[in-house]
């Protein structure tokens, strides 16, 4: 990986995101873009009502600026693979498209005063279309392989089943990252660790372009945490969390390692499964498995502080990334 391009990417992503916070947070307050705390969640979260949201725009700008800067430096300076660069920008465009869906969701919720934002069906259709266009783009670029590496087990050729599988993973991961955004600093902290993991995988697989994309993601998350760590001065909103989900799947599929998400995204998986289990069990038995779902609220209701949850969940993600990296070294 080109050191100058990597440092520039990290600096631009972190710097733009962090500096934008000083201007954007007061602006969001002036136009009354405050978070509407939904009925779900611990009652004390109502104290956060009015905290500026849609702050994800800060790191979307930072990551995009950094990705363009780093990509240009890498290819102008030392040259790179055109195919990899295409995957690089295609993944970024997918993340931006998911971020736009989140923006619409936030806008409807805040400006139109419809608390739940976009209708679930509309949101799902938009996500499926974006994921499908991304897969079509990969196919047209020559990425036609339907072989999926399975960590520690080998690989499997899924044939035509690869495409519904990929759609499910992309949309499912995007929603799982969105679901993880429930307490101050959690989503950005977990995704920062995931981004570092993908930086290392990119180095192992000699994919410098995707390594820069992961670097941009890490820098943006870190810059946002200056404003989003507890007590949060701004929330990322669906604008930010859906964009982060798009970046995570863009890295996994860009590197040809979608199953790494099982390890790297262990917290995303657990958050989603806790919600599914809670809803399913309640419908069948009218009893709850968790104090509250998703699972970060379960620990909150058990007396854990937000800072403790963020620290523990980040460490669990780190452990998952170590296992995932180990599986890559065995390829």
N, C-alpha and C positions, 0 to 999 in steps of 0.2 A: 504494500500500500504506500502511495506517495505521501511522505511525511508532511510536506508543505500544504498539499491539498487537504489532508486530514485536519491539520491544525486550523487552516483557514475555515473549513466547513464547521468545525466545532465552535470556533470563535464567533463566526457570523450568526450561527443558529442561537447560541447562548446570548450573545450581545443584543441582537435585534429583539429577541423575546423579552429579555430583562428590561431593556430600555423602553420598549413599547408599553410595558406595565405602568410606568410612571405617568404616561400620557393617557393611556386607554382606560384605566380604572376610574379616574375622576370623570372622564368623558361618559362612561357607562352610567355613572351615578347621576350626572346631569340630565341624561335622557331617560332616566328611570328604567334602565334595563336591569332590574333586580330579580333575583331568583324567587319564583313562587314555590314555596315549600309544599310539596304534595302531602296528601293525607297519610301516605305510607312513610315509615321511618320513625325513629324515636321522637317522642314529643318535644324533647329539648332542642331538636333541630329547627323548631319554629323560630328560635332565637336568631337563626341565620337568614331568616326571610329578609329580602331586600339587598342581600350581598350581590354585587354586580356579577352577572353571568355572561356567557358567550366570550369569556376570556380566552377560549381556545384560538380565537383569531390571532392572538399574540404569537403563539408558537407555530401556527400555520404559516404566518408571514415569515417568521424566523427560519423555520425548516425549509420552506420553499426557496427563500433567498440563499440559504446555505447550500441547498442541493444544486441550484443552478451555478453558484460560484464554484463549488467543489468539482462538479462535473466538467465545467469548462476548463478549470485549471488542470485537471487530470489529463484531458484529451489534448489540450493545446500544449501542455508542458512535456509530457512523456508519451502521450498516445495511449489509447486503450482500445478495447474491443467494441466495435459498433453495436453488435448484438446485445452486449451487456449494457451499453448506454441506453439502448432502446428499452430494455427491461426496467432500467433505472427510472426513466421518465414516465414510462407507462404505469409503473407502480405508484409514482408520485401523483399522477393524474387520477388514478383510482382513489387514492386517499383524499384528494381534493374534492372529488365527486361525492364521496361519503360525507365529507365535512359539510358540503353544500346541503345534503339531506338533513344533517344535524342543524344547520343554520335555519332551514325552513321550520324544523320542529321547534326550535327555540323561539323563532320569530312569532309563530302562531301562538305559542304558549304565553309569551310576554306581551306582545303588541295586540294580538287579537283576543287575549284574555281567555283562551281555551286551554285549561290547565294541563291537559295531557298532550298538547301539541298536535302533530300529525296523527291522523288515524293509523292504527297499527297496520292495517292491510295496505294502505297507500305507501307507508314507509317500507314495508317488506318488499313490495313490488319494485320500488325504486332501487332498493339494495340489490335485489336479484338481477335487475337489468344492468346495473353498474358492474356487478361481478361477472355477468355473462360477457359484457363488452370487453372486460379485462382479459378473460380467457380467450376470446376471439382474437384480441390483439396479440396475445402471446402466440397463438396458433399461426397467425399470418406472418409473424416474425420468424417462424421456423421452429418454434418450441412445440413440437408435435408429440413428444414422448408422453406416454401414459404410464410410465414406470414410476412407482412411488417407493422411495427408500423407507424401510421400516426399521427404526432404531434397534440395534442389537440383534435383529432377526434376518436382515437381508433386504430383499426388495421384491415387489410384486407388480406385474403388469396388469393394470385394471381394465385395459381396453376402453371401450366406450363408457364404462361405468366411472371412468376417471372424471368425466365432466360433471355429472350430478354430485359426485363426491366433492369435487373442488368447489362447486357452487355452495354446497352445504357448509364446508369448512370456512370459506371466505365470509359468507353472511353470518354464520354462527359465531365466528371469532369477532367480527365487527360488533355484533350485539353483546357479546360477552365482555369486551373491553368497555363498552358503554355501561353495562350493568355494574362494573367494578367502580365506576365513578360515583361513590356514595358518601365518602367522608373526606375531610381536608387532606390533600396531598397523596391519597392512596393511588389513584390511577396513574398519575404522573410518576410517582416513585417506582411502582411496579414496572411500568413501561420503560423507565430509564434503565432498570436492570436488564430487561428483555433486550433493549437496544444494544447494551454492552455485550450481551451474549451473541447477538447477531454480528456485531463487529468482529468478534473472535472467530466465529464460524466463517465469515467472509474471508478472513485472513487464511484460515486453514484450507479453504477451497479455492484460494487465489482468485477471488472475485472483488477486486478493488472498488469497482463502481458501487456494488451493493454495500460494501463496507462504508463508503462515504454516505450512503443513504441512512445507514444505521447510525453513523456518527452525527448526522444532522438531527435525527430523531432524539438521540441522547442529549445533545446540546439544548434542543428546544424544551425537553422535559425538565432539565436542570434549571434553565432560565425561568420557566414557569413556576417552579417550586419556590423561587424567591418570593412569589406573591401568593401561592396557593397552599403552602405549608401551614399547618395549624398555628394560630387561627387564620383561616383563609381570608384574604382581602378581595379575592375574585374566584369565581368558579369557571371551569372550562365549558360547561354546558354540553349539550349533545353535539354542538358544533365541533368542539375539541375532541370529545371521546370517540365519536364515530370516525373522525380523521385519524386519531391514533390507532384505532382498530384497522383502518385501511393500510396504514404504514406497516403495522406488524404483519399482516397477511401478504403485503407486497414483498417484504423481505423474505418471508418463508417460501413463497412460490417463486420469487425471483431467483432464489438460491436452489430451487428444486428440492426443498426439504420441508414440505407441509406438515409432516408428522412430528417435526421438532416442536410444534406448538403444544403437543401433549405435555412436554417437559417445560419448555420456556414459558408457556402460558398456563402453567398449573393453577395459578390463582384465578385466572379467567375461567378455567374449566370448573373449579370448585365453586366459584361464585354462581355460575350458571346452573350447575347441578343442584346447589342448595335451593335455588329458586324453584326449579322444576320439581324437586322432591317435596318441598313445602306445599306447593300448589296441588300436586297430585295426591299427596296424603290427606290434605285437608278436604279435598273433594270426595275422596273415598271414605274417610273415617271421621271427618270433622275434628281431627286432632292435628296439632302442629308438631313437627319434628324439631324445629328450631324455635328459639324465643322470637326471632324475627328473621326474615330473609330479605335480600341475600345475606350471606353468612357474616359479612363484616358487621351488620346490625345485630346479629346473634351475640357476637363478642361484646359489642357496645352495651347491649342490654344486660350482659353478665358483669359489667363493671370495668371493662378494659377502656383505657383512654384512647382517643383517636391516634395519638402519637405511638402508643404501644402497638395498636393494630397495624399501622403503616410499617413500623419497624419489623414486626414478626412476618407480615405478608411479604415484605421485600426480601427478608432472609429466606423464606420458603421459595420465592422466585429464584433467588441466587442458587439455592440447592438444586432446583429444577434445571437451571441453565448449566450447572456443572455436570449433571448427569447427561444432558443433551449434548454438551461438548464432548464428553467422553464417548458417546455413541458415534459422533462424527469422526473422531480419531480412529475408530475401528473400521471405517468404510474401506 
